[in-house]
Amino acid sequence: MTGPLDHSIFKIVSEQARQLGVRAFVIGGYVRDWFLHRPSNDVDIVVEGSGIELAASVAARLRTKVSVFKNFGTAMLKYKGIEVEFVGARKESYNRNSRNPIVEDGTLEDDQLRRDFTINAMAFSLQEEDFGALVDPFGGIQDLNNGIIRTPCDPDTTYSDDPLRMIRAIRFSTQLGLTIVPESIDSIRRNRGRLEILSKERIAEELHKILLSPTPSRGFELFDSCDMLKIILPAVANLKGIETMEGRGHKDNFRHSLQVLDNVAEVSDNLWLRWAALLHDVGKPATKKWDPAIGWTFHNHDFIGARMIPGIFKQLKMPLNEKMKYVQKLVQLHMRPISLVTDEVTDSAVRRLIFDAGDDLEDLMILCKADITSKNDKKVELYKRNYDLVMDKIHEVEEKDRIRNFKNPITGDLIMQKYGIPPCNQIGAIKEYVKNAILDGEIPNDFDAAYKLMEEKARELGIGQ
């Protein structure tokens, strides 16, 4: 069985530290992950002295490059698949209006005390006399064995000093399946107002990690129980609750969305598909209505939800690029497959779904299947059987009509060249007419049929006469 410090880099760091007369330790995530049997290629070395100087010494011996970040007092190098970051041991104090600490040189114990959680404060010694010994002053290994997350010092101090640690507690709980101790949960509730000093980018980064966890719903349930959800993702918080009229209630759309998210997580590690799963019903609160004849309705929640996506991404300062458009597209289309499993499936409807979804059709269908949730097992089975019928129809239509990567055979340039006309609205009308005829199955998806229809439509519009 291999040991945690078997990689040659650790002996080299140990020897160079001895030459420089400083003490060095492996600390943090690498140590924690060793005990959890999780692979880790990121190593943090804390030095009682200059981390940059030790990094330079190691890099010189290895004849490799070192990246120095003087503003942060850190340096980083890569060696044989391991990324090693060096930093001097430090102690910290905080200004209430910032999570950026005032840093002073310190000892290993000072450095461990400033860590967020006991499980992240453990260290392995790199000294020759006790190489590989565990340095664990706060009982991190016991907390790991007991499956709990606890702060090394008073949780109010830990969370108030750096409120990102509150979100990190929830992230580690979600990723590792650990329980946050009650006093920490209480402290998070008390200090949640401190989240306002965090950058949105750092919050989004933690949300991504939570979403990529094996059971991401756990994180959002914790946000909710700690009264943080309204601060971090108000659009998701608004999904909570069940309203009853005349003895009829709708499902809790928050719980439903989390179930859909977990269903997607079981079959796909696509981060943005998981975002679409979490947000697919965000339009429901704005569209909820009671109709005595049919009960609760959420008409057009798919379109309203899609319109909300850019605002949600902007609030979290996430990219307003193709990733946002992908999530928006899936939110807007997520009801289309559902309508196909409840109505008679026509080739035309399937053809249009394939065209509108394009290369994201498989992801849309994953979301659609994940969206089938009910306490009524018979209802779930019926929907899943119908879903399979729709999938068969999609494959059949796609194979026959080649719609997935559909490109209109009739282009604007072709129309202008054929009839010698400049750009105008009539060109768009012809193209749209031909496209719809192909998608509706009125003509085959080939150039000759499309060209003939173009000529017919041009005559109808009086072009070229």
Buried (B, 14 or more C-beta within 10 A) or exposed (E): EEEBBEBEBBBBBBBBBBEBEBBBBBBBBBBBBBBBEEEBEEBBBBBBBBBBBBBBBBBEEBEEEBEBEEEEBBBBBBBEEBEBBBBBBBBBEBEEEEBEBEBEEBBBBBBBBBBBBBBBBBBBBBBEEEBBEBBBBBBBBEBBEEEBBBBBEEBBBBBBBBBBBBBBBBBBBBBBEBEBBEEBBEBBEBBBEBBEBBEEEBBBBBBBBBBBBEBBBBBBBBBBBBBBBBBBBEBBBBBBEEEEEEEEEBBBBBBBBBBBBBBBBEEBEBBBBBBBBBBBBBBBBBBBEBEEEEEBBBEEBBBBBBBBBBEBBEBBEBEEEEBBBBBBBBBBBBBBBBEBBEEEBBBBBBBBBBBBBEEBBEBBBBBBBBBBBEEEEEEEEBBEEBBEEBBEBBEEBBEEBEBBEBEBBBEBEBBBEBBEBEEEEBBEBBBEBBBEBBBBBEBBBEEEBBBEBBBEBBEEBEBEE
